[in-house]
């Protein structure tokens, strides 16, 4: 995505913010508005990090975390926020809580060591779990006005990698979604109760890798539903990444690869991570979900 197109997408997002006032939750008057100069804490996995596969051209520079641009940075630039992006590629709902838990490449690779954090820097430095950092950060910085959470995809990927049927059995999916829901409740409970954070929390939903496939899209819907259902009791807002990507693929047969929303691989086809265009759509979804001052 060239710079001109990116700026155009974000400019359109700012114009459409006026529409968001009609969709914000009823708790709008009780949560502080997001203001210029306030802080934004982004939590999540490789999507929130801005990770790109090694086969992307030009090759990613994993030693330079700042070279990875994702939707939190785009939101921060538009709204002039101080962004702390604590995400880690391969993070699961469990490893976000406990750094020793099984991850899909963050702290470890399916529990066997050799995770991303061991080899390369994250956007922010911390020891222990991402959740422990989040609680500490929120306690130290009372000017945080926005927290976003995008997590759960790696739980599903692990199920696909470790089951004979690639996690297609309804019972396997139910078990994964139940685990995701339990962990999301623990994460948000810690943010609300341990950190005593009363500002806006946005849950960022995942997109389908193929909207023309009822199987692929069904799994994505199930994942999003598990996260959203567990999160509702904590006064959150929802960024419709699923809907933004679906609209973005409408004239491409529901294919985010063909639409240019996913990374192109030198080996052919696409990866599973967003391009700048994809991140712009996720940023748009976040912008529409939050309440701004004025």
C-alpha positions, 0 to 999 in steps of 0.5 A, a space after each residue: 500500500 503506498 503512502 497516498 493510499 494509506 493517508 486516504 484510507 485514514 482520512 476517510 476513517 476520520 470522516 466516518 468517525 461522526 457515524 460512530 456516535 450512533 453505535 457506541 454503547 450506553 456506557 459512553 457517558 461513564 467512560 473517559 473519552 479518548 483525547 489527544 496526548 493520552 495513552 493507548 495500551 495495545 495488547 495481543 498477538 502477531 496482528 497487533 504487533 504488525 508481524 510479517 512472514 519471513 517469505 515476504 518481500 522485502 524480507 522483514 527486519 525482525 531485529 528492528 521492532 519499529 519497522 513493523 507498523 500495525 493498526 495501533 500505530 495508525 490509530 495513535 498517529 490519527 488521534 495523537 496518542 502515546 502508544 504502548 504496544 505490548 503485543 507478541 507474535 504467537 501469543 495465546 490467551 493462556 501465554 498472555 496471562 502466564 508466560 510459561 503457558 503454551 504459546 504458538 511462537 511468542 514465549 515458546 513454540 508449542 511449549 518447546 522453547 525458542 519463542 520470538 521474545 527470546 530471539 527478537 525485540 518487542 515494541 516494548 520491553 518487559 519481563 514476565 507475562 504481557 498481562 503482568 506488564 499491562 496491569 503494571 503499566 495501567 497502575 503507573 499511567 493513569 492517563 491511559 484512555 484506550 486499551 485494545 485486545 486482539 487475542 485467540 487466533 493462536 489458540 485455534 491455530 494450535 488446535 489445528 496443528 495438534 489434532 488429526 482433523 485440523 480442529 474441524 470436529 465441533 467438540 474440539 472447537 467448542 473446547 478451544 472456544 471455551 478455553 479462550 472465553 475463560 482466559 479472556 475473562 481472566 485478562 479483562 478482570 485483571 485489567 478492570 479489578 487489579 489495575 483498576 482501569 475504568 477507561 475504554 477497552 476495545 475488543 478487535 475482531 478477526 477477519 475470515 481468511 476466505 469469506 467464500 468458505 463457510 467452514 473457514 468463516 464459521 471458525 472465525 465467527 466462533 472465535 470472535 463470538 467466544 471472545 466477545 461473549 466473555 468480554 461483554 460483562 467488562 464494559 467493552 466496545 467492539 471493533 468489527 475487523 470481520 466486517 471491515 475485511 468482508 466489505 474490503 473483499 466484496 468485489 474480490 469474491 470474499 478473498 482477502 489475499 486477492 484484495 491485497 489485505 494479506 501479506 504476499 509471499 515470495 513462495 506464492 499466495 498469501 500469508 495470514 497477516 495483514 498488509 498496510 491496507 489490512 491494518 488500515 481497515 483494522 484501524 478504521 474499525 477501532 476508530 469507529 468503536 471508540 468515543 472521542 472528546 467533543 
